[in-house]
Amino acid sequence: VYLKSSTTPATSMLDAAKAYCEDLPDLMATCQMCLQQGVRKIVFASSGGTVYGDLKIQRPYREDDPTHPRNHYGIAKVAAENILLMYNALHDMENIILRISNPYGKGQNSLSGVGAITAFAERIVHDEPIHIYGDGNIIRDYIEVSDVAGAFAAAVTLKPDCDSPVFNVGSGAGVSLLELVEILQKSMQRQATIEFFPRRQFDVLYNVLDISKAKAHLGFAPSILLEDGIGRHTARLKLKEKASDGF
């Protein structure tokens, strides 16, 4: 299971070389090591949130849709996918690519620069303003981390019966940032303060994943609704806050 990534969409725009000069050579070295050791499958964490780019299609994106990333992170992910598919074709490997939407949940570090749900929730807990780039109507697909883990488990243990081993892993539903803030406020029973900033050019306006292929070939289906997942996550954050206050 290959999870390594040295950049995020935002940081890759500040240091493009890191996405290409560190992540891709590391992946190729891993592929070669697998060949030498007789390991036939790598399950790779790609990015359903960035590889498609801004397709201007108001429907969930399918795996056979074009990939036009708008940041170096997404371009590096597409390159990594092609490396893995090449090893499948040339060396009879069974590499599987999971294009994950926007995961959240237990263990996520808000300081990593990814994870709107965790970052927003922690700011609400600490009475700090939430930063939103654009008008808040950007739509994203969120999935709880235990459902992501389930997709990896399925990919590790099952051999997909399809020609292309690339699968979207998400909820299949879209939520705007403003709607996300409303869900968090309701769950945490606190009012959020929002500070708006100009939209970043590498942020796409719409990204929702079609997960029908993963359902059909991997047996994957998300089990945790967004409101329930956020409720569990914010409950953990509240307990963490009480612990830090000495209770």
PLY file of the C-alpha trace (Angstrom):
ply
format ascii 1.0
element vertex 247
property float x
property float y
property float z
element edge 246
property int vertex1
property int vertex2
end_header
0.00 0.00 0.00
1.73 3.15 -1.23
0.70 6.37 0.56
3.82 8.53 0.28
3.52 12.11 -0.95
5.87 14.96 -0.14
3.55 17.79 -1.25
-0.05 19.01 -1.17
-1.90 20.83 -3.95
-1.02 24.16 -2.36
2.61 23.47 -1.44
3.32 21.98 -4.87
2.67 25.40 -6.37
5.40 26.83 -4.15
7.93 24.06 -4.75
7.14 22.25 -7.98
10.43 20.36 -8.12
9.63 18.46 -4.94
6.54 16.85 -6.48
8.51 15.58 -9.47
12.09 15.12 -8.23
11.24 13.36 -4.97
7.93 11.54 -5.35
8.32 10.05 -8.83
11.86 8.64 -8.36
10.77 7.13 -5.03
7.82 5.42 -6.70
9.97 4.06 -9.52
12.49 2.71 -7.00
9.63 0.98 -5.19
8.37 -0.57 -8.42
11.84 -1.91 -9.18
12.21 -3.29 -5.66
8.85 -5.03 -5.99
10.01 -6.70 -9.20
13.21 -7.87 -7.53
11.37 -9.25 -4.49
8.49 -10.84 -6.37
5.83 -8.41 -5.13
3.24 -8.16 -7.90
0.83 -5.55 -6.59
1.09 -1.95 -5.39
-2.11 -0.26 -4.26
-1.46 3.43 -4.90
-3.15 6.41 -3.27
-3.86 8.84 -6.09
-5.93 12.01 -5.90
-9.49 12.03 -7.15
-9.67 15.62 -5.94
-6.96 16.94 -8.30
-6.24 14.66 -11.26
-9.37 15.61 -13.22
-8.85 19.34 -12.96
-11.67 21.66 -13.97
-13.65 19.65 -16.52
-16.63 22.03 -16.37
-18.94 19.01 -16.23
-21.64 19.22 -13.57
-21.81 15.50 -12.94
-19.66 13.08 -10.94
-16.37 12.41 -12.70
-15.71 8.93 -14.08
-12.35 7.20 -14.33
-12.38 7.48 -18.13
-12.88 11.26 -18.06
-9.90 13.39 -19.16
-7.25 14.29 -16.59
-6.19 17.94 -16.69
-4.72 18.79 -13.26
-4.33 22.44 -12.31
-1.47 21.99 -9.85
1.85 20.14 -9.77
0.60 17.73 -7.12
-2.14 16.47 -9.46
0.21 16.29 -12.46
2.66 14.19 -10.41
-0.18 11.87 -9.39
-1.18 11.35 -13.04
2.47 10.63 -13.92
2.66 8.13 -11.05
-0.49 6.41 -12.28
1.05 6.00 -15.73
4.25 4.56 -14.26
2.23 1.94 -12.39
0.16 1.09 -15.46
3.35 0.73 -17.49
4.67 -1.82 -14.98
1.37 -3.69 -15.31
1.74 -3.81 -19.08
5.46 -4.61 -19.28
6.03 -6.74 -16.18
2.62 -8.36 -15.60
2.12 -6.58 -12.30
-1.36 -6.08 -10.83
-1.02 -2.53 -9.54
-4.24 -0.81 -8.50
-4.83 2.94 -8.38
-7.35 4.48 -5.98
-8.33 8.06 -6.76
-9.41 9.28 -3.33
-11.65 12.32 -2.96
-11.32 14.39 0.25
-10.76 12.15 3.29
-11.36 13.24 6.86
-11.52 11.66 10.29
-9.46 10.24 13.12
-5.75 11.01 12.99
-5.89 13.77 10.39
-3.42 16.58 11.10
-4.85 20.02 10.42
-1.31 21.40 10.08
-0.66 19.24 7.02
-2.40 21.75 4.75
-5.13 19.34 3.62
-8.48 18.38 5.09
-11.07 21.16 5.16
-13.32 19.38 7.67
-10.56 18.93 10.25
-9.11 22.41 9.70
-12.54 24.10 9.92
-13.57 22.11 13.00
-10.38 22.90 14.88
-10.76 26.59 14.10
-14.31 26.53 15.42
-13.15 24.75 18.60
-10.51 27.43 19.21
-12.77 30.35 18.24
-10.57 31.16 15.25
-11.90 32.33 11.88
-12.30 29.83 9.06
-10.43 30.80 5.89
-12.32 30.26 2.65
-10.80 31.00 -0.74
-13.50 32.19 -3.13
-17.19 32.62 -2.35
-17.64 29.31 -0.54
-19.59 27.64 -3.34
-16.73 25.32 -4.34
-18.15 21.77 -4.31
-16.19 18.80 -3.03
-16.71 15.10 -2.30
-15.83 14.04 1.28
-15.23 10.51 2.59
-14.54 9.25 6.11
-11.12 7.66 6.56
-12.42 4.26 7.70
-14.28 3.97 4.40
-11.03 4.80 2.60
-9.33 2.04 4.59
-12.07 -0.33 3.48
-11.36 0.50 -0.15
-7.67 -0.27 0.34
-8.49 -3.57 2.05
-10.69 -4.54 -0.89
-8.00 -3.57 -3.39
-5.34 -5.57 -1.54
-7.38 -8.76 -1.29
-9.35 -8.73 -4.54
-8.30 -8.94 -8.16
-10.49 -6.48 -10.11
-12.23 -8.04 -13.11
-11.87 -5.08 -15.44
-9.42 -3.79 -18.03
-8.30 -0.63 -16.21
-7.38 -0.93 -12.50
-8.15 2.73 -11.72
-10.96 3.39 -9.24
-12.58 6.48 -7.76
-13.00 6.32 -3.98
-15.41 8.89 -2.60
-18.97 9.36 -1.44
-20.41 10.16 -4.86
-22.09 13.30 -3.47
-21.02 16.94 -3.49
-21.12 19.52 -0.70
-20.16 23.19 -0.92
-17.80 24.76 1.60
-20.61 26.91 2.99
-22.81 23.83 3.42
-19.90 22.13 5.13
-19.60 24.99 7.62
-23.33 24.72 8.37
-23.01 20.99 9.10
-20.05 21.65 11.40
-21.89 24.42 13.27
-24.87 22.15 13.84
-22.70 19.26 14.95
-20.55 21.36 17.29
-23.35 23.67 18.42
-21.07 26.63 17.88
-21.10 29.58 15.54
-18.26 29.86 13.03
-16.56 33.04 11.87
-15.59 33.05 8.19
-12.92 35.15 6.50
-13.09 35.15 2.71
-10.01 35.43 0.51
-9.63 35.62 -3.29
-10.05 32.29 -5.05
-6.78 30.51 -5.80
-6.30 29.76 -9.49
-5.44 26.11 -8.88
-8.70 25.45 -7.01
-11.36 23.85 -9.22
-14.99 24.84 -8.70
-16.50 21.36 -8.82
-15.17 17.92 -7.95
-17.42 14.95 -7.20
-16.50 11.34 -7.98
-18.57 8.64 -9.66
-17.89 5.52 -7.57
-19.98 3.02 -9.55
-16.88 1.28 -10.96
-15.41 0.68 -7.50
-18.76 -0.66 -6.32
-18.99 -3.06 -9.26
-15.42 -4.38 -9.31
-14.05 -3.91 -5.79
-17.25 -4.26 -3.82
-16.61 -0.82 -2.34
-19.41 1.28 -0.88
-19.06 4.09 1.68
-20.90 3.26 4.89
-20.66 6.54 6.84
-22.86 9.50 5.95
-21.17 12.91 6.03
-23.23 14.22 8.96
-22.52 11.08 11.00
-18.81 11.11 10.18
-18.51 14.78 11.09
-20.39 14.11 14.34
-17.88 11.43 15.33
-14.94 13.57 14.30
-16.04 16.71 16.12
-16.83 14.66 19.24
-13.19 13.56 19.29
-12.04 17.15 18.88
-14.24 18.26 21.79
-12.75 15.55 24.02
-9.27 16.63 22.95
-10.12 20.24 23.84
-11.38 19.24 27.31
-8.23 17.20 27.90
-6.03 20.15 26.97
-8.01 22.33 29.42
-7.23 19.93 32.27
-10.63 18.21 32.55
0 1
1 2
2 3
3 4
4 5
5 6
6 7
7 8
8 9
9 10
10 11
11 12
12 13
13 14
14 15
15 16
16 17
17 18
18 19
19 20
20 21
21 22
22 23
23 24
24 25
25 26
26 27
27 28
28 29
29 30
30 31
31 32
32 33
33 34
34 35
35 36
36 37
37 38
38 39
39 40
40 41
41 42
42 43
43 44
44 45
45 46
46 47
47 48
48 49
49 50
50 51
51 52
52 53
53 54
54 55
55 56
56 57
57 58
58 59
59 60
60 61
61 62
62 63
63 64
64 65
65 66
66 67
67 68
68 69
69 70
70 71
71 72
72 73
73 74
74 75
75 76
76 77
77 78
78 79
79 80
80 81
81 82
82 83
83 84
84 85
85 86
86 87
87 88
88 89
89 90
90 91
91 92
92 93
93 94
94 95
95 96
96 97
97 98
98 99
99 100
100 101
101 102
102 103
103 104
104 105
105 106
106 107
107 108
108 109
109 110
110 111
111 112
112 113
113 114
114 115
115 116
116 117
117 118
118 119
119 120
120 121
121 122
122 123
123 124
124 125
125 126
126 127
127 128
128 129
129 130
130 131
131 132
132 133
133 134
134 135
135 136
136 137
137 138
138 139
139 140
140 141
141 142
142 143
143 144
144 145
145 146
146 147
147 148
148 149
149 150
150 151
151 152
152 153
153 154
154 155
155 156
156 157
157 158
158 159
159 160
160 161
161 162
162 163
163 164
164 165
165 166
166 167
167 168
168 169
169 170
170 171
171 172
172 173
173 174
174 175
175 176
176 177
177 178
178 179
179 180
180 181
181 182
182 183
183 184
184 185
185 186
186 187
187 188
188 189
189 190
190 191
191 192
192 193
193 194
194 195
195 196
196 197
197 198
198 199
199 200
200 201
201 202
202 203
203 204
204 205
205 206
206 207
207 208
208 209
209 210
210 211
211 212
212 213
213 214
214 215
215 216
216 217
217 218
218 219
219 220
220 221
221 222
222 223
223 224
224 225
225 226
226 227
227 228
228 229
229 230
230 231
231 232
232 233
233 234
234 235
235 236
236 237
237 238
238 239
239 240
240 241
241 242
242 243
243 244
244 245
245 246
